[in-house]
Amino acid sequence: MKIAKTLAAATLCLSVCSAAFAAPAVKTFDVHEGSVKIDVPQIKGATGRNSFKTNDNKINNTLNFYVLKQLYTALPLSMRNDDVMRTAYDKTFKAKDGSEDAREFVEDVAGFVNFKLRCDLEDVKQYGGTSVPSYDLQGQYTVHFKGDNYLSVEQRGYIYTGGAHGMTLFNAATFDLNTGRELELADLFKNGSNYLERINKVVAAKVAEDSRMFFGPVEVKDGDRFYIQDGKNLVIAYPPYEVAPYAAGVVTFAIPLDGLSDILAVDIK
C-alpha cells in the first residue's frame, strides 16, 4: 500500500512538473470591429523553468502594443510617435492584470479606427470615388517557433485606404519565456562575438544572387526585425520599401543556426 501511494504521489508530481514546464499555449484574441479585423496572439502558460511565476502578462502586453501600432497607421502621423506611445502604454498597463485591460483598450481603438475608415470612405464617395468598395485594416499572426525557453511570433497586417494598393504592416518578436522579455538580436549571441559580421556575410551572398531586386547592399544591424524559424533558422526580415520595392513584399533572409552554433548564447530547443 505504501509503495502504491508513493508511486501515485510521484506520478502526480511528474504530471504537475511537466505541466509547469510545458511550452505555453498560443490562443487568438479577435479584434473585429466592422472593417477592422485583426487576430492577435495571446500567450498562456509562459512559466519560467526556475519559477512558477507566469510571464504571460509581459508577453501579451507587448503583442497587444504591436497591434495598437498597426491600428495607429490609420490615424494622423502626429498621433503615433512610437517612443511616446510605448512609454504611455507601459505605464498604463504594467499592473498584474494589465494585458486584459490592454485588450479592452485595443478594442476601443479598433472601434474608433473603424469609424474613421468609414468616414474617410464616405468623404471619397462624396467627391466621386464610387468605385472604391471599402477601406479596411486586417491582421494575422504566425507562430514560427514555440520551444521550452523561447517563442517567436510574426504579426502581419494590411491597411487599404484607396489607391493602387494598400500598405503591408509587419512586425516580428522573440520572447524569453523564463522572463517574459522581448529579445534583441544581440541577446542571441555571446558577448564580443562577431555575429553581425557572420550574418551579413550570408545575407550579402543571398543579395548577390538577385541584386536587381534590392535598392542596394543590405546590412543587418542591431534593431532589425528577426524571428526563429522552426528552431533551425534565424530569419532577418524587412517590411516592403525598407530594402526592396513594394512588389518584393516582406523580404526575409534565413540563416541556419547550425552555422552560428559556436557563438550562440541561447539554447534553441
NUZA-592149 format. One record per residue (C-alpha): residue in one letter; x, y, z. Coordinates in steps of 0.02 Angstrom, whole numbers. Example, Ala and Ser with C-alpha at 12.3 -4.5 7.8 and 13.67 -1.06 7.14 Angstrom:
2
+------+--------+--------+--------+
| code |   east |  north |     up |
+------+--------+--------+--------+
|    A |    615 |   -225 |    390 |
|    S |    684 |    -53 |    357 |
+------+--------+--------+--------+
This chain:
269
+------+--------+--------+--------+
| code |   east |  north |     up |
+------+--------+--------+--------+
|    M |      0 |      0 |      0 |
|    K |    140 |    121 |     45 |
|    I |    227 |     82 |   -120 |
|    A |     65 |    114 |   -216 |
|    K |     40 |    282 |   -128 |
|    T |    220 |    330 |   -160 |
|    L |    205 |    288 |   -344 |
|    A |     42 |    386 |   -355 |
|    A |    121 |    538 |   -273 |
|    A |    272 |    528 |   -388 |
|    T |    159 |    516 |   -540 |
|    L |     60 |    668 |   -482 |
|    C |    221 |    765 |   -453 |
|    L |    286 |    722 |   -626 |
|    S |    120 |    773 |   -702 |
|    V |    121 |    941 |   -614 |
|    C |    303 |    974 |   -656 |
|    S |    277 |    927 |   -838 |
|    A |    128 |   1044 |   -849 |
|    A |    228 |   1184 |   -769 |
|    F |    373 |   1163 |   -888 |
|    A |    271 |   1133 |  -1046 |
|    A |    282 |   1258 |  -1187 |
|    P |    145 |   1389 |  -1174 |
|    A |    -16 |   1386 |  -1273 |
|    V |    -47 |   1521 |  -1403 |
|    K |   -228 |   1573 |  -1422 |
|    T |   -313 |   1701 |  -1532 |
|    F |   -390 |   1863 |  -1468 |
|    D |   -506 |   1930 |  -1603 |
|    V |   -514 |   2117 |  -1632 |
|    H |   -658 |   2127 |  -1755 |
|    E |   -741 |   2297 |  -1766 |
|    G |   -828 |   2321 |  -1935 |
|    S |   -694 |   2349 |  -2066 |
|    V |   -555 |   2316 |  -1939 |
|    K |   -516 |   2131 |  -1920 |
|    I |   -357 |   2081 |  -1827 |
|    D |   -313 |   1914 |  -1748 |
|    V |   -197 |   1941 |  -1601 |
|    P |    -87 |   1805 |  -1523 |
|    Q |   -105 |   1787 |  -1335 |
|    I |      7 |   1676 |  -1228 |
|    K |    -50 |   1566 |  -1084 |
|    G |     70 |   1466 |   -977 |
|    A |    236 |   1556 |  -1006 |
|    T |    312 |   1493 |   -844 |
|    G |    498 |   1503 |   -813 |
|    R |    589 |   1339 |   -778 |
|    N |    659 |   1408 |   -616 |
|    S |    498 |   1484 |   -555 |
|    F |    311 |   1455 |   -550 |
|    K |    281 |   1638 |   -590 |
|    T |    193 |   1667 |   -755 |
|    N |    259 |   1789 |   -884 |
|    D |    100 |   1792 |   -988 |
|    N |     60 |   1972 |   -943 |
|    K |    229 |   2040 |  -1001 |
|    I |    223 |   1948 |  -1168 |
|    N |     40 |   1984 |  -1204 |
|    N |     62 |   2169 |  -1164 |
|    T |    200 |   2178 |  -1294 |
|    L |     97 |   2085 |  -1425 |
|    N |    -53 |   2196 |  -1390 |
|    F |     56 |   2351 |  -1409 |
|    Y |    113 |   2296 |  -1583 |
|    V |    -69 |   2278 |  -1633 |
|    L |   -101 |   2452 |  -1566 |
|    K |     38 |   2516 |  -1680 |
|    Q |    -48 |   2432 |  -1827 |
|    L |   -210 |   2520 |  -1783 |
|    Y |   -124 |   2688 |  -1769 |
|    T |    -67 |   2678 |  -1950 |
|    A |   -245 |   2731 |  -1993 |
|    L |   -227 |   2889 |  -1889 |
|    P |   -132 |   3052 |  -1924 |
|    L |     57 |   3038 |  -1914 |
|    S |     65 |   3163 |  -1772 |
|    M |    -33 |   3042 |  -1663 |
|    R |     86 |   2894 |  -1669 |
|    N |    258 |   2936 |  -1605 |
|    D |    322 |   2761 |  -1560 |
|    D |    425 |   2808 |  -1407 |
|    V |    288 |   2915 |  -1331 |
|    M |    159 |   2780 |  -1366 |
|    R |    261 |   2641 |  -1287 |
|    T |    304 |   2742 |  -1131 |
|    A |    123 |   2790 |  -1102 |
|    Y |     63 |   2614 |  -1141 |
|    D |    185 |   2528 |  -1022 |
|    K |    142 |   2648 |   -880 |
|    T |    -43 |   2618 |   -907 |
|    F |    -44 |   2429 |   -921 |
|    K |    102 |   2372 |   -812 |
|    A |    -11 |   2303 |   -675 |
|    K |    -29 |   2116 |   -644 |
|    D |   -187 |   2102 |   -749 |
|    G |   -134 |   2238 |   -870 |
|    S |   -146 |   2131 |  -1026 |
|    E |   -333 |   2110 |  -1001 |
|    D |   -354 |   2299 |   -984 |
|    A |   -242 |   2322 |  -1136 |
|    R |   -353 |   2207 |  -1239 |
|    E |   -504 |   2313 |  -1195 |
|    F |   -408 |   2470 |  -1243 |
|    V |   -355 |   2393 |  -1410 |
|    E |   -537 |   2351 |  -1446 |
|    D |   -589 |   2529 |  -1408 |
|    V |   -455 |   2598 |  -1526 |
|    A |   -510 |   2473 |  -1659 |
|    G |   -687 |   2539 |  -1645 |
|    F |   -626 |   2716 |  -1668 |
|    V |   -517 |   2667 |  -1817 |
|    N |   -664 |   2577 |  -1896 |
|    F |   -768 |   2736 |  -1879 |
|    K |   -628 |   2841 |  -1955 |
|    L |   -606 |   2723 |  -2103 |
|    R |   -792 |   2731 |  -2139 |
|    C |   -792 |   2921 |  -2127 |
|    D |   -642 |   2932 |  -2243 |
|    L |   -729 |   2818 |  -2368 |
|    E |   -887 |   2923 |  -2364 |
|    D |   -781 |   3079 |  -2397 |
|    V |   -707 |   2997 |  -2551 |
|    K |   -878 |   2942 |  -2614 |
|    Q |   -946 |   3118 |  -2598 |
|    Y |   -809 |   3176 |  -2717 |
|    G |   -848 |   3044 |  -2846 |
|    G |   -745 |   2896 |  -2785 |
|    T |   -888 |   2773 |  -2805 |
|    S |   -775 |   2635 |  -2872 |
|    V |   -691 |   2610 |  -2702 |
|    P |   -781 |   2464 |  -2617 |
|    S |   -713 |   2487 |  -2441 |
|    Y |   -572 |   2543 |  -2330 |
|    D |   -511 |   2411 |  -2209 |
|    L |   -374 |   2354 |  -2091 |
|    Q |   -335 |   2170 |  -2069 |
|    G |   -205 |   2075 |  -1969 |
|    Q |   -147 |   1896 |  -1939 |
|    Y |     -5 |   1812 |  -1847 |
|    T |    110 |   1662 |  -1869 |
|    V |    199 |   1569 |  -1729 |
|    H |    367 |   1525 |  -1806 |
|    F |    440 |   1441 |  -1653 |
|    K |    373 |   1384 |  -1485 |
|    G |    502 |   1293 |  -1379 |
|    D |    549 |   1261 |  -1199 |
|    N |    626 |   1431 |  -1172 |
|    Y |    588 |   1543 |  -1321 |
|    L |    442 |   1597 |  -1428 |
|    S |    447 |   1685 |  -1598 |
|    V |    293 |   1768 |  -1670 |
|    E |    263 |   1865 |  -1831 |
|    Q |    121 |   1991 |  -1838 |
|    R |     72 |   2047 |  -2011 |
|    G |    -64 |   2170 |  -2064 |
|    Y |   -133 |   2258 |  -2216 |
|    I |   -220 |   2426 |  -2225 |
|    Y |   -310 |   2490 |  -2378 |
|    T |   -368 |   2671 |  -2392 |
|    G |   -378 |   2690 |  -2580 |
|    G |   -251 |   2694 |  -2720 |
|    A |   -170 |   2557 |  -2822 |
|    H |   -133 |   2452 |  -2669 |
|    G |   -134 |   2459 |  -2481 |
|    M |     11 |   2453 |  -2359 |
|    T |     83 |   2297 |  -2280 |
|    L |    116 |   2306 |  -2092 |
|    F |    245 |   2192 |  -2016 |
|    N |    325 |   2153 |  -1850 |
|    A |    417 |   2004 |  -1776 |
|    A |    457 |   1972 |  -1594 |
|    T |    553 |   1838 |  -1499 |
|    F |    525 |   1814 |  -1313 |
|    D |    619 |   1732 |  -1171 |
|    L |    484 |   1628 |  -1086 |
|    N |    582 |   1624 |   -923 |
|    T |    575 |   1813 |   -902 |
|    G |    439 |   1873 |  -1022 |
|    R |    566 |   1991 |  -1100 |
|    E |    570 |   2027 |  -1286 |
|    L |    744 |   1988 |  -1354 |
|    E |    856 |   2096 |  -1460 |
|    L |    964 |   2016 |  -1595 |
|    A |   1120 |   2038 |  -1486 |
|    D |   1039 |   1936 |  -1346 |
|    L |   1053 |   1779 |  -1452 |
|    F |   1243 |   1785 |  -1458 |
|    K |   1392 |   1780 |  -1342 |
|    N |   1465 |   1946 |  -1288 |
|    G |   1606 |   2003 |  -1402 |
|    S |   1563 |   1882 |  -1542 |
|    N |   1563 |   1937 |  -1724 |
|    Y |   1382 |   1889 |  -1753 |
|    L |   1339 |   2038 |  -1864 |
|    E |   1489 |   2006 |  -1975 |
|    R |   1444 |   1824 |  -1997 |
|    I |   1259 |   1858 |  -2026 |
|    N |   1299 |   1993 |  -2153 |
|    K |   1414 |   1876 |  -2247 |
|    V |   1268 |   1757 |  -2275 |
|    V |   1149 |   1899 |  -2318 |
|    A |   1271 |   1976 |  -2443 |
|    A |   1284 |   1809 |  -2534 |
|    K |   1094 |   1795 |  -2545 |
|    V |   1077 |   1975 |  -2608 |
|    A |   1209 |   1942 |  -2741 |
|    E |   1101 |   1802 |  -2811 |
|    D |    971 |   1932 |  -2868 |
|    S |   1045 |   2104 |  -2836 |
|    R |    923 |   2190 |  -2955 |
|    M |    781 |   2156 |  -2832 |
|    F |    860 |   2266 |  -2697 |
|    F |    889 |   2452 |  -2679 |
|    G |   1072 |   2415 |  -2641 |
|    P |   1178 |   2315 |  -2518 |
|    V |   1083 |   2251 |  -2366 |
|    E |   1171 |   2272 |  -2199 |
|    V |   1095 |   2186 |  -2048 |
|    K |   1104 |   2294 |  -1891 |
|    D |   1054 |   2278 |  -1709 |
|    G |    872 |   2329 |  -1700 |
|    D |    822 |   2243 |  -1863 |
|    R |    671 |   2128 |  -1853 |
|    F |    703 |   1943 |  -1836 |
|    Y |    623 |   1779 |  -1784 |
|    I |    672 |   1598 |  -1753 |
|    Q |    602 |   1479 |  -1883 |
|    D |    564 |   1301 |  -1826 |
|    G |    716 |   1303 |  -1712 |
|    K |    828 |   1287 |  -1864 |
|    N |    848 |   1460 |  -1941 |
|    L |    873 |   1639 |  -1886 |
|    V |    768 |   1743 |  -2004 |
|    I |    804 |   1927 |  -2030 |
|    A |    651 |   2015 |  -2102 |
|    Y |    616 |   2184 |  -2184 |
|    P |    445 |   2261 |  -2225 |
|    P |    408 |   2323 |  -2402 |
|    Y |    508 |   2476 |  -2457 |
|    E |    643 |   2451 |  -2325 |
|    V |    770 |   2358 |  -2433 |
|    A |    670 |   2322 |  -2591 |
|    P |    518 |   2386 |  -2688 |
|    Y |    339 |   2353 |  -2631 |
|    A |    319 |   2213 |  -2757 |
|    A |    452 |   2112 |  -2665 |
|    G |    339 |   2102 |  -2512 |
|    V |    415 |   2063 |  -2343 |
|    V |    597 |   2018 |  -2380 |
|    T |    672 |   1879 |  -2272 |
|    F |    846 |   1805 |  -2255 |
|    A |    858 |   1634 |  -2172 |
|    I |   1024 |   1598 |  -2087 |
|    P |   1048 |   1418 |  -2025 |
|    L |   1077 |   1415 |  -1837 |
|    D |   1196 |   1269 |  -1857 |
|    G |   1319 |   1387 |  -1939 |
|    L |   1312 |   1503 |  -1789 |
|    S |   1311 |   1372 |  -1651 |
|    D |   1485 |   1416 |  -1587 |
|    I |   1433 |   1595 |  -1544 |
|    L |   1253 |   1567 |  -1488 |
|    A |   1215 |   1617 |  -1308 |
|    V |   1044 |   1534 |  -1307 |
|    D |    985 |   1354 |  -1314 |
|    I |    853 |   1344 |  -1451 |
|    K |    751 |   1187 |  -1424 |
+------+--------+--------+--------+
